[in-house]
């Protein structure tokens, strides 16, 4: 049983993570009785958590008034990545302006880890170190609004990563090369091209994500038939 003064917040986080991890799959109906029993909570905090998830588009209301997990779509993933590319470009630009020699050294370390992971076909490590690379720039930029928005967008992106097929080794190597190029502009202090390279990197990731989701939707349709 969850024992905390902020039960609704814990429920919100737990349920959102289940959606991100696909433990609650797209279009799955939300049965309040089952969730209430699973977490050992009353209906009031549960409904407050569900309302918040609905407001953030993790859940959608059906015609019968009941909630279900939001479906996935190619259009949504395109919109998410398009917005992310602009914000990430801004963050990379601002981070480059603030970079010190120690920052260059640290980002080089992370970039080398991404390259090694790609060269040895450790795809999950490419994703992990890639996230570390981006998070380092987020913190260095000191752009609080961008960090907040990217946190929300990246939650949805992580959901799409888990839904689609595993990232190909070719995309992992391309992503590693793109991070290397971003780093080179960062290290040289070229903030304008660093931002542009970041936008290009995110847009290339969009193409891979669209292909992945299209494959997932096709497979889902075939299974239903």
C-alpha positions in Angstrom: 0.0 0.0 0.0 1.2 3.5 -0.8 1.5 5.4 2.5 2.3 9.1 1.8 0.6 12.5 2.2 0.8 12.9 -1.5 -0.7 9.7 -2.7 -2.1 11.3 -5.9 1.3 12.4 -6.9 2.8 9.0 -6.4 0.0 7.4 -8.3 0.5 9.8 -11.1 4.2 9.0 -11.4 3.6 5.2 -11.1 0.9 5.2 -13.8 2.8 7.5 -16.1 5.8 5.2 -15.9 3.7 2.2 -16.7 2.5 4.0 -19.8 6.0 5.0 -20.8 7.2 1.4 -20.3 4.2 0.0 -22.2 3.1 -2.0 -19.1 -0.1 -0.1 -19.9 -0.3 -0.4 -23.7 -1.8 2.0 -26.1 -5.6 1.9 -26.2 -5.8 -0.2 -23.0 -8.9 0.6 -20.9 -8.3 2.0 -17.5 -10.2 0.0 -14.9 -10.3 2.0 -11.6 -11.2 -0.9 -9.4 -8.2 -2.9 -10.6 -5.8 0.0 -10.1 -7.3 0.8 -6.7 -6.7 -2.7 -5.5 -3.2 -3.0 -7.1 -2.0 0.1 -5.2 -4.2 -0.2 -2.2 -5.6 3.3 -2.5 -9.1 4.9 -2.4 -10.9 6.3 -5.4 -10.3 10.0 -4.6 -6.5 10.2 -5.0 -6.7 7.8 -7.9 -9.2 10.0 -9.8 -7.1 13.0 -9.2 -4.1 11.2 -10.6 -6.1 10.1 -13.6 -7.4 13.6 -14.3 -3.8 14.9 -14.4 -2.7 12.1 -16.8 -5.7 13.0 -19.0 -4.7 16.7 -19.0 -1.2 15.7 -20.1 -2.6 13.5 -22.9 -1.4 10.2 -21.4 -5.0 9.1 -21.2 -8.0 9.9 -23.3 -11.7 9.7 -22.6 -13.8 7.4 -24.7 -17.3 8.0 -26.0 -18.7 6.0 -23.0 -16.9 8.4 -20.7 -14.3 5.8 -19.6 -10.6 6.4 -19.9 -8.1 4.5 -21.9 -4.4 4.8 -22.6 -3.7 7.3 -25.4 -3.1 5.7 -28.8 0.2 6.4 -30.6 0.3 8.0 -34.0 2.9 9.1 -36.6 1.4 12.6 -36.5 2.0 12.9 -32.8 5.6 11.7 -32.9 6.3 14.2 -35.8 4.9 17.1 -33.7 6.9 16.1 -30.6 10.2 15.9 -32.5 9.6 19.1 -34.5 9.1 21.0 -31.3 12.0 19.3 -29.6 14.4 20.1 -32.4 13.8 23.8 -32.0 14.2 23.8 -28.2 17.3 21.5 -28.3 18.8 23.8 -30.9 18.3 26.8 -28.6 19.7 24.8 -25.6 22.9 23.8 -27.6 23.4 27.4 -28.7 23.1 28.8 -25.2 25.3 26.0 -23.7 28.1 26.6 -26.2 28.1 30.3 -25.2 28.6 29.4 -21.5 31.1 26.5 -22.0 34.4 26.4 -20.2 37.4 24.2 -20.9 36.2 21.8 -18.2 32.8 21.6 -20.0 34.5 20.7 -23.3 36.5 18.0 -21.6 33.4 16.5 -20.0 31.3 16.6 -23.2 34.2 15.0 -25.0 34.3 12.1 -22.5 30.6 11.5 -23.0 30.9 11.8 -26.8 33.7 9.2 -26.8 31.4 6.8 -24.8 28.7 7.2 -27.4 31.2 6.4 -30.2 32.5 3.4 -28.4 29.0 2.1 -27.7 28.0 2.5 -31.4 31.2 0.8 -32.6 30.6 -2.2 -30.4 26.8 -2.3 -31.3 25.7 -1.6 -27.7 22.5 0.2 -28.8 21.0 0.7 -25.3 24.3 2.3 -24.3 24.1 4.7 -27.2 20.7 5.8 -26.0 21.9 6.1 -22.3 25.1 8.1 -23.1 23.1 10.1 -25.7 20.7 11.1 -22.9 23.7 12.1 -20.7 25.1 14.2 -23.6 21.8 16.1 -23.9 21.2 16.4 -20.2 24.7 18.0 -19.8 23.8 20.6 -22.3 20.4 21.2 -20.6 22.1 22.0 -17.3 24.9 24.1 -18.9 22.4 26.2 -20.8 20.7 27.3 -17.6 17.5 27.8 -19.6 14.9 26.7 -17.1 11.9 27.0 -19.4 13.6 24.9 -22.1 14.6 22.3 -19.5 11.0 22.0 -18.2 9.5 21.7 -21.7 12.1 19.1 -22.8 11.4 17.1 -19.7 7.8 16.8 -20.7 8.6 16.0 -24.3 11.2 13.5 -23.5 8.8 11.5 -21.4 6.6 11.0 -24.5 9.7 10.3 -26.6 10.8 7.6 -24.2 7.4 6.0 -24.6 7.8 5.9 -28.4 11.3 4.4 -28.0 9.9 1.5 -26.0 6.9 0.9 -28.3 8.8 0.7 -31.6 11.3 -1.9 -32.8 14.9 -1.8 -31.4 17.0 0.9 -32.9 19.1 -0.3 -35.8 22.9 -0.4 -35.6 23.1 1.9 -38.6 21.0 4.5 -36.8 23.2 4.1 -33.7 26.3 4.8 -35.7 24.7 7.8 -37.5 23.6 9.2 -34.1 27.1 8.8 -32.7 28.5 10.7 -35.7 25.9 13.4 -35.2 26.9 13.8 -31.5 30.5 14.0 -32.6 29.7 16.8 -35.0 27.7 18.7 -32.3 30.7 18.3 -30.0 33.2 19.7 -32.5 31.2 22.9 -32.9 30.7 23.1 -29.1 34.4 22.7 -28.5 35.3 25.4 -31.1 32.8 27.8 -29.6 30.7 27.9 -32.8 27.4 28.3 -31.0 25.4 29.0 -34.2 26.4 25.8 -36.0 26.2 23.8 -32.8 22.6 24.7 -32.5 21.9 23.9 -36.2 23.7 20.6 -35.9 21.6 19.7 -32.9 18.4 20.5 -34.9 19.6 18.3 -37.7 20.3 15.5 -35.3 16.8 15.6 -33.8 15.2 15.7 -37.2 17.2 12.7 -38.2 16.0 10.9 -35.1 12.5 11.9 -36.1 12.8 10.0 -39.4 14.0 6.9 -37.5 11.1 7.2 -35.0 8.5 7.5 -37.7 9.7 4.4 -39.4 9.7 2.6 -36.1 6.1 3.6 -35.2 4.8 2.8 -38.7 6.2 -0.7 -38.3 4.6 -1.0 -34.9 1.2 0.2 -36.1 1.3 -2.1 -39.1 2.1 -5.1 -36.9 -0.7 -4.2 -34.5 -3.2 -4.0 -37.3 -2.1 -7.4 -38.6 -2.5 -8.9 -35.2 -6.0 -7.5 -34.9 -6.9 -9.0 -38.2 
